[in-house]
Amino acid sequence: MMVNGGGLLDQRKDIVEMKHANNKVRYVRKPIKKKKTKDPKVLRQLFDSCRQVFKGPGTVPPHSDVDKLCSILDKMRPKHVGLSKNMHFFKSESAVKGAPTVAYTTIYQCDEFSICIFFLPANGVIPLHNHPGMTVFSKLLVGKMHIKSYDWVDHHPMPMPPCSQLRLARLKADGVVKAPCETRVLYPTRGGNIHEFRAITPCAVLDVLGPPYSKEEDRDCSYYKDLPLSHGEESESDNLRWLEEIGVPENSKMDRIEYMGPQLIEFKGGVYIC
């Protein structure tokens, strides 16, 4: 689930909205009366805190810093990244049939962290995947989705099955969340590092990843499918599953779209947000 760029918001006398076209997210322009939708203050707080909290690969933020970021993300609303729940994309009647395509946009990315948004149409799926060596904050801004997540179980007496591709994992979450809701945090070895998003209604998810995915630094994304335990193994625990690493699923492909919310503009003395 590599990410690098897009969003939506009004520009002068037109508003850029998201629509479905051929099962993909697309922009359309709709004339409306000019109104202010940008609110960069909270995004500024988030960005400044990320620069302080994330120290690069191999580090995990302490609890105090995690709480600080969560307190900012918990108060973030769609307007803070140039979105509105009234946009066509987020209306239930805009759901598409077949295999809808997920879109993403990157607000900011550096070596230490990235801030991005994922747009899932109704029935859209981000398949089960991991976040190697990463701490990830996920904030559901709009919509309703089902989240399933796992953590690896490294020390357990259960014998390994003949298939070496299987690895034991513990189910951490398996339920529905609806915006507005609290920020979810996963860590390199706990908190549901391997997760799947399945949209019930059109959704927008704001993600902060520290550090970002990087093939060069061995933080590539791997995908999995979960398998039930055999009958004899079930007595051990109802929340243990075997995970099998698989190739890149067809439904993991995403469209990259331009970010059009409050802009983070870098210059020699720092970053300006407008």
Phi, psi and chi 1 to 4 in degrees:
 res  aa     phi    psi   chi1   chi2   chi3   chi4
   1 MET       -   60.3 -164.5  177.9   64.9      -
   2 MET   -72.8  139.9  -57.9  -64.9  -68.7      -
   3 VAL  -131.3  145.0  -65.0      -      -      -
   4 ASN  -151.1   30.6  -86.6  -25.2      -      -
   5 GLY   162.7   86.2      -      -      -      -
   6 GLY   170.7  161.6      -      -      -      -
   7 GLY  -167.5 -152.6      -      -      -      -
   8 LEU  -164.0  139.5   25.7  150.0      -      -
   9 LEU  -176.6  176.1  103.4  105.5      -      -
  10 ASP   -79.6  148.3   76.0   14.3      -      -
  11 GLN  -130.3  110.2  -66.9 -176.0  -35.0      -
  12 ARG    51.6 -118.1  -61.2 -164.3  176.6  102.5
  13 LYS   -92.4   -4.0  -64.6 -177.9  179.4  179.3
  14 ASP  -115.4  155.2  -68.3  -23.3      -      -
  15 ILE  -114.0  138.2 -170.5  168.3      -      -
  16 VAL   -93.9  120.5  177.3      -      -      -
  17 GLU  -115.4  166.4  -70.7 -163.4  -10.4      -
  18 MET  -105.8  136.5  -61.1 -179.9   74.4      -
  19 LYS  -135.2  164.9  -87.8 -167.6  173.3 -177.3
  20 HIS   -93.7  134.0  -63.9  -66.2      -      -
  21 ALA  -144.4  117.3      -      -      -      -
  22 ASN    54.8   43.8  -61.1  -37.1      -      -
  23 ASN    65.4   20.5  -73.0   -2.5      -      -
  24 LYS  -126.8  156.5  -65.7 -174.5  177.2 -178.1
  25 VAL   -80.5  131.2  176.7      -      -      -
  26 ARG  -138.8  159.4  -69.7  -68.9 -178.8  -97.0
  27 TYR   -94.3  146.2  -70.7  120.1      -      -
  28 VAL  -135.3  154.4  -65.0      -      -      -
  29 ARG  -103.6  133.4  -71.8 -169.0  176.9  -85.8
  30 LYS  -129.4  115.0  178.6 -178.5  178.2 -177.6
  31 PRO   -62.2  130.4  -19.8   32.0      -      -
  32 ILE  -143.4  170.7   60.2  168.5      -      -
  33 LYS   -70.1  141.8  -67.1 -178.6  179.6  179.8
  34 LYS   -63.2  130.9 -175.5  176.3  179.8  179.8
  35 LYS  -149.5  154.6   63.2  179.0 -179.5  178.7
  36 LYS   -84.5  123.5 -177.3  178.8  179.2 -179.5
  37 THR  -121.7  -12.2   59.2      -      -      -
  38 LYS   -77.2  138.1  -68.9 -174.2  179.7 -178.7
  39 ASP  -145.0   83.4 -172.6   -6.0      -      -
  40 PRO   -79.2   -7.4   30.3  -34.2      -      -
  41 LYS   -62.5  -46.2  -66.7 -179.7 -179.0  179.1
  42 VAL   -69.5  -38.5  178.7      -      -      -
  43 LEU   -62.3  -37.3 -175.7   59.5      -      -
  44 ARG   -60.8  -44.4  169.8   94.6 -114.6 -178.7
  45 GLN   -61.6  -43.0  -66.7  175.1    2.4      -
  46 LEU   -62.6  -47.4  176.4   63.3      -      -
  47 PHE   -61.7  -47.7  173.5   76.9      -      -
  48 ASP   -61.5  -40.0  -71.1  -17.6      -      -
  49 SER   -68.0  -38.8  -65.8      -      -      -
  50 CYS   -61.0  -39.8  -74.3      -      -      -
  51 ARG   -64.3  -31.7  -65.3 -173.1   72.3  174.0
  52 GLN   -81.8  -35.0  -63.6  170.4    6.5      -
  53 VAL   -81.9  -45.4  166.8      -      -      -
  54 PHE   -87.1  121.5  -66.3  108.7      -      -
  55 LYS  -105.7    5.4  -52.1  -60.2 -177.7 -177.6
  56 GLY   107.6  178.6      -      -      -      -
  57 PRO   -55.8  144.2  -25.4   35.1      -      -
  58 GLY    85.4    2.5      -      -      -      -
  59 THR  -120.1  150.6   62.9      -      -      -
  60 VAL  -125.7  128.3  176.8      -      -      -
  61 PRO   -58.7  140.0  -21.0   32.4      -      -
  62 PRO   -68.7  166.2   25.3  -33.3      -      -
  63 HIS   -56.6  -38.5  -70.0  -58.3      -      -
  64 SER   -62.8  -39.1   58.1      -      -      -
  65 ASP   -73.1  -36.1  -74.6  -16.9      -      -
  66 VAL   -61.5  -45.6  170.0      -      -      -
  67 ASP   -61.5  -37.7  -69.9  -16.8      -      -
  68 LYS   -63.3  -47.0 -179.3  179.3 -180.0  179.4
  69 LEU   -66.2  -40.9  -85.2 -177.5      -      -
  70 CYS   -62.3  -37.8  -76.4      -      -      -
  71 SER   -64.0  -33.5   67.7      -      -      -
  72 ILE   -74.7  -48.0  -63.3  171.3      -      -
  73 LEU   -64.7  -34.3  -73.9  163.4      -      -
  74 ASP   -61.9  -29.2  -77.5  -14.3      -      -
  75 LYS   -94.6    0.2   65.1 -176.3  178.7 -177.0
  76 MET   -75.0  138.7  -69.9 -163.1   75.9      -
  77 ARG  -126.0  166.8  -63.8  -64.8 -179.7  -98.8
  78 PRO   -50.5  -39.1  -28.8   35.9      -      -
  79 LYS   -61.3  -25.6   66.5  178.0 -177.3  178.6
  80 HIS   -71.0  -15.4  -63.4  132.7      -      -
  81 VAL  -122.5   24.9  -72.9      -      -      -
  82 GLY    78.7   21.2      -      -      -      -
  83 LEU  -109.9  165.4  -59.0  176.9      -      -
  84 SER  -145.3  134.8  167.5      -      -      -
  85 LYS   -67.3  -10.4   63.6 -178.7 -179.7 -179.7
  86 ASN   -86.7   -4.0  -65.8  -38.9      -      -
  87 MET   -62.2  150.6  -72.2  177.3  168.9      -
  88 HIS   -54.6  -38.1 -174.3  -85.0      -      -
  89 PHE   -58.2  -36.3  174.1   79.1      -      -
  90 PHE   -89.4   -0.3  -62.1  118.4      -      -
  91 LYS   -82.2  137.6  -65.0  179.1  179.8  178.2
  92 SER   -59.2  -31.2   58.9      -      -      -
  93 GLU   -72.0   -7.7   59.9  -95.4   29.0      -
  94 SER   -87.7    5.3   66.7      -      -      -
  95 ALA   -62.0  147.5      -      -      -      -
  96 VAL  -112.2  159.9  -62.4      -      -      -
  97 LYS   -93.9  165.2  -63.6  179.9 -180.0  179.4
  98 GLY    81.2 -142.4      -      -      -      -
  99 ALA  -106.2   92.3      -      -      -      -
 100 PRO   -66.9  148.3   24.9  -33.6      -      -
 101 THR   -94.9  133.0  -59.3      -      -      -
 102 VAL   -81.6  144.3  174.0      -      -      -
 103 ALA  -119.5  158.4      -      -      -      -
 104 TYR  -143.3  159.3   73.1   91.2      -      -
 105 THR  -143.6  143.5 -178.3      -      -      -
 106 THR  -105.2  124.3  -62.4      -      -      -
 107 ILE   -82.3  -42.4  -62.0  174.2      -      -
 108 TYR  -160.4  145.3 -178.4   83.2      -      -
 109 GLN  -149.5  136.7  179.4  163.7  -36.1      -
 110 CYS  -141.8 -172.8   61.7      -      -      -
 111 ASP   -67.3  -27.4  -68.3  -20.0      -      -
 112 GLU   -89.8  -33.3  -72.4   73.4   34.0      -
 113 PHE  -160.0  166.0   66.9   91.6      -      -
 114 SER  -140.0  150.4   66.1      -      -      -
 115 ILE  -123.2  121.6  -54.6  172.6      -      -
 116 CYS  -144.8  167.5   55.1      -      -      -
 117 ILE  -128.0  136.2  -53.1  172.6      -      -
 118 PHE  -109.9  135.3  -66.2   93.4      -      -
 119 PHE  -113.3  114.8  -60.7   96.7      -      -
 120 LEU  -112.1  116.6  -68.6   80.8      -      -
 121 PRO   -65.0  164.0  -16.5   29.6      -      -
 122 ALA   -54.2  134.3      -      -      -      -
 123 ASN    76.0    0.4  -58.4  -40.8      -      -
 124 GLY   -71.8  147.8      -      -      -      -
 125 VAL  -132.7  134.4  177.4      -      -      -
 126 ILE  -103.9  106.1  -61.6  179.6      -      -
 127 PRO   -65.2  165.8   19.3  -27.6      -      -
 128 LEU   -55.2  120.5 -161.8   62.1      -      -
 129 HIS  -149.5  164.6   63.1  -77.0      -      -
 130 ASN  -109.5  176.4   68.1  -13.7      -      -
 131 HIS  -138.0   77.2  -54.1   81.3      -      -
 132 PRO   -63.1  123.1   22.8  -32.6      -      -
 133 GLY    64.9   22.6      -      -      -      -
 134 MET  -119.6  149.3  -59.7  159.0   66.5      -
 135 THR  -109.4  126.2  -57.2      -      -      -
 136 VAL  -127.3  131.1 -179.5      -      -      -
 137 PHE  -108.1  124.0  -62.7   74.4      -      -
 138 SER  -119.8  126.6  -65.2      -      -      -
 139 LYS  -124.4  113.9  169.1   67.1  174.9  179.0
 140 LEU   -76.3  113.0 -178.8   61.6      -      -
 141 LEU   -86.9  -40.3  -65.1  172.9      -      -
 142 VAL  -142.2  140.7 -176.5      -      -      -
 143 GLY   103.1 -171.7      -      -      -      -
 144 LYS  -138.3  129.3 -178.4  179.2  179.9 -178.3
 145 MET  -144.1  160.0   65.7  164.4   49.5      -
 146 HIS   -99.6  131.7 -179.5  -88.7      -      -
 147 ILE  -119.9  130.5  -63.1  176.6      -      -
 148 LYS  -123.4  134.2 -178.7 -171.2  -71.2 -174.0
 149 SER  -144.5  155.1   66.3      -      -      -
 150 TYR  -137.0  158.6  -65.2   92.8      -      -
 151 ASP  -125.4  150.4  -75.9  -33.6      -      -
 152 TRP   -69.0  146.4  -65.8  123.2      -      -
 153 VAL  -110.4  105.4  177.0      -      -      -
 154 ASP   -88.8  -26.5  -68.8  -37.9      -      -
 155 HIS  -124.9  103.7  -56.1  -71.6      -      -
 156 HIS  -154.8  138.1 -161.4  -80.6      -      -
 157 PRO   -71.1   -8.7   26.7  -35.3      -      -
 158 MET   -63.3  128.1 -172.2  176.6  -63.4      -
 159 PRO   -66.8  144.2   25.8  -35.1      -      -
 160 MET   -72.7  139.9  -73.4  -69.7  -65.6      -
 161 PRO   -70.9  166.0   26.0  -33.2      -      -
 162 PRO   -56.2  -32.8  -23.1   32.6      -      -
 163 CYS   -73.7  115.1  178.3      -      -      -
 164 SER   -72.5  -11.5   60.8      -      -      -
 165 GLN   -77.8  -10.8  -66.1  -65.5  -40.0      -
 166 LEU   -88.9  145.1  -63.5 -176.3      -      -
 167 ARG  -142.3  139.9 -172.8  174.0  172.3 -176.2
 168 LEU   -77.1  136.2 -165.5   64.2      -      -
 169 ALA  -138.0  155.1      -      -      -      -
 170 ARG  -109.0  129.4 -172.8  179.4  -56.8  -82.8
 171 LEU   -68.2  124.3 -175.2   67.7      -      -
 172 LYS  -104.6  -32.3  -59.6  -62.0  -67.8 -174.9
 173 ALA  -149.6  143.3      -      -      -      -
 174 ASP  -160.0   79.5 -173.3   12.5      -      -
 175 GLY  -165.1 -177.3      -      -      -      -
 176 VAL  -104.2  136.4  174.2      -      -      -
 177 VAL  -123.3  151.1  -65.8      -      -      -
 178 LYS  -136.2  135.9 -178.6  179.1  179.9 -179.6
 179 ALA   -73.2  143.7      -      -      -      -
 180 PRO   -79.7  146.6   29.0  -34.2      -      -
 181 CYS  -151.1  171.4   56.2      -      -      -
 182 GLU   -72.3  157.3  -67.1 -176.5  -12.5      -
 183 THR   -70.9  137.7  -57.4      -      -      -
 184 ARG  -100.2  139.1  -56.1  176.7   69.7   90.9
 185 VAL  -125.5  130.5 -173.6      -      -      -
 186 LEU  -120.6  150.1   63.3   82.6      -      -
 187 TYR  -119.0  171.6  -59.3   88.3      -      -
 188 PRO   -55.3  -34.1  -29.1   36.6      -      -
 189 THR  -126.6    6.6   59.3      -      -      -
 190 ARG  -157.9  174.9   59.7 -172.7  176.2   88.5
 191 GLY    83.4    8.0      -      -      -      -
 192 GLY    88.4   51.3      -      -      -      -
 193 ASN   -61.3  -26.8 -176.0  -83.4      -      -
 194 ILE  -106.4  115.2  -54.1  142.1      -      -
 195 HIS  -140.7  166.0   69.1 -165.0      -      -
 196 GLU  -134.5  136.0  171.8 -167.9   87.8      -
 197 PHE  -110.7  132.5  -69.3  164.1      -      -
 198 ARG  -133.6  110.8 -171.8  174.9  -63.3  -89.8
 199 ALA   -74.6  132.0      -      -      -      -
 200 ILE   -91.2  -42.5  -62.3  171.8      -      -
 201 THR  -122.3  167.3   65.7      -      -      -
 202 PRO   -55.2  134.4  -27.6   37.0      -      -
 203 CYS  -131.1  154.1  -64.8      -      -      -
 204 ALA  -128.5  126.1      -      -      -      -
 205 VAL  -120.9  122.5 -175.9      -      -      -
 206 LEU   -90.5  122.7  176.0   65.8      -      -
 207 ASP  -116.7  136.7  -96.5   12.2      -      -
 208 VAL  -118.6  119.7  178.1      -      -      -
 209 LEU  -116.9  129.0  -57.0   89.0      -      -
 210 GLY  -139.3  116.1      -      -      -      -
 211 PRO   -78.7  171.1   30.3  -35.4      -      -
 212 PRO   -71.6  168.9  -12.2   26.9      -      -
 213 TYR   -58.8  145.9  -75.1  106.4      -      -
 214 SER  -160.3  113.8  171.5      -      -      -
 215 LYS   -64.0  -37.7  -70.4 -175.7  178.3 -179.7
 216 GLU   -63.9  -28.5  -66.0   74.0   15.9      -
 217 GLU  -108.8   24.0  -62.4 -178.2    5.8      -
 218 ASP    60.4   36.9  -65.7  -36.2      -      -
 219 ARG  -120.7   50.6  -69.2 -168.4  -53.4  -82.9
 220 ASP   -80.9  158.8 -162.4    6.1      -      -
 221 CYS   -88.5  130.3 -175.5      -      -      -
 222 SER  -114.1  150.2  -62.0      -      -      -
 223 TYR  -116.4  154.6  -65.9   89.5      -      -
 224 TYR  -142.3  160.0  -57.1   88.1      -      -
 225 LYS  -124.9  142.5   66.7  177.0  179.5 -179.9
 226 ASP   -95.1  142.3   48.3   -2.9      -      -
 227 LEU  -127.7  140.3  -56.8  170.0      -      -
 228 PRO   -70.2  156.7   27.5  -35.4      -      -
 229 LEU   -72.3  159.8  -55.8 -176.7      -      -
 230 SER   -71.5  169.7   65.9      -      -      -
 231 HIS   -58.6  -40.4  179.7   70.4      -      -
 232 GLY   -71.0  -24.6      -      -      -      -
 233 GLU   -86.9  -19.8  -63.6  168.3  -30.8      -
 234 GLU   -62.0  -26.7  -71.8  178.1   -0.8      -
 235 SER   -66.9  -21.6   59.6      -      -      -
 236 GLU   -64.8  -49.8  -71.9  -72.3  -23.7      -
 237 SER  -169.8  140.8  177.2      -      -      -
 238 ASP   -77.2  -16.0  -69.7  -25.2      -      -
 239 ASN  -106.5   20.3   60.7   -3.0      -      -
 240 LEU  -101.7  138.9  -66.8  179.8      -      -
 241 ARG  -139.5  156.9  -57.3  -72.8 -171.1  -84.2
 242 TRP   -90.6  134.6  -67.3  113.3      -      -
 243 LEU  -110.8  133.5  -63.0 -170.0      -      -
 244 GLU  -114.3  124.5  179.7 -178.9    3.2      -
 245 GLU   -70.5  135.1 -175.0  171.9  -11.9      -
 246 ILE  -127.3  173.1   60.1  175.1      -      -
 247 GLY   -72.0  179.1      -      -      -      -
 248 VAL   -66.9  117.2  179.2      -      -      -
 249 PRO   -67.0  153.4  -16.9   30.9      -      -
 250 GLU   -62.0  -36.5 -177.8   65.5   26.6      -
 251 ASN   -84.1   11.1   62.5  -14.0      -      -
 252 SER   -89.2  -10.3   69.1      -      -      -
 253 LYS   -69.3  137.8  -64.4  179.4 -179.7  178.5
 254 MET  -129.0  150.7  -60.7 -177.3 -173.8      -
 255 ASP   -90.2  133.8  -74.0  -17.6      -      -
 256 ARG   -92.0  130.1  175.7  178.9  174.1  176.4
 257 ILE  -125.0  157.0   57.1  178.8      -      -
 258 GLU   -71.8  137.6 -179.5 -174.4    2.4      -
 259 TYR   -82.5  128.7  174.1   64.8      -      -
 260 MET  -129.0   21.4  -62.0  177.3   68.8      -
 261 GLY   -86.4 -164.3      -      -      -      -
 262 PRO   -52.3  131.6  -26.8   35.2      -      -
 263 GLN   -92.8  138.9  -60.0  -66.1  -50.8      -
 264 LEU  -100.3  107.6  -68.6  151.8      -      -
 265 ILE  -110.3  117.2  -57.9  171.7      -      -
 266 GLU   -83.6  140.9  -68.1 -171.9  -83.1      -
 267 PHE  -143.7  177.1   60.1   96.2      -      -
 268 LYS   -58.3  -34.8 -170.7  173.7 -178.3  179.5
 269 GLY   -89.7   -4.3      -      -      -      -
 270 GLY   151.3 -141.7      -      -      -      -
 271 VAL  -130.2  132.6  173.3      -      -      -
 272 TYR  -107.3  134.3  174.7   67.5      -      -
 273 ILE  -114.6  127.4  -59.5 -176.5      -      -
 274 CYS  -139.3      -   61.2      -      -      -
